[in-house]
């Protein structure tokens, strides 16, 4: 896959920038901006080239049959929101925290918009997942204007949700999505 990814980047003129922190085994990777289905292709290719064992979550309904096999091969996984002590289902955030805590190595890629379409604000679940699991947030990015994909800063959650979200958004203001009008920063 790494060789195929290099070929895709060479053919399309894309380049990788930055490096994944050496020795980091668990993290939440926030992928910004997310405005197109093409984002998965370029992000996945970049992370193969950079040797980042990134995984991502996707709707359970998509994970059926041949498409599901293909998506699992790319790192896709559905989240099991099992019942807690027979009472209620876990939230998506709780399920992701449990998944990261129970894994020896897991870099979970999340899009803060939660959609490829325009959203009025970012969802903050990724921050709560990183904070709850005790792992850093690594900023992954795609800049369609420069044709750069890669790794940005690493943020260690400290409880200042608004301040750290602004720090992440500030970095994101310097990258251009495929459809910039659909991004929010």
Secondary structure, 3 states (H helix, E strand, C coil): CHHHHHHHHHHHCCEEECCCCCCCCEEEEEEECCCCCHHHHHHHHHHHHCCCCEEEECCHHHHCHHHHHHHHHHCEECCCCCEECCCEECCHHHHHHHHHHCCCCEEEEECCCCCCCCCCCCCCHHHHHHHHHCCEEEEEEEECCCCEEEEEEEECCCCCHHHHHHHHHHHHCCCCCCCHHHCCC
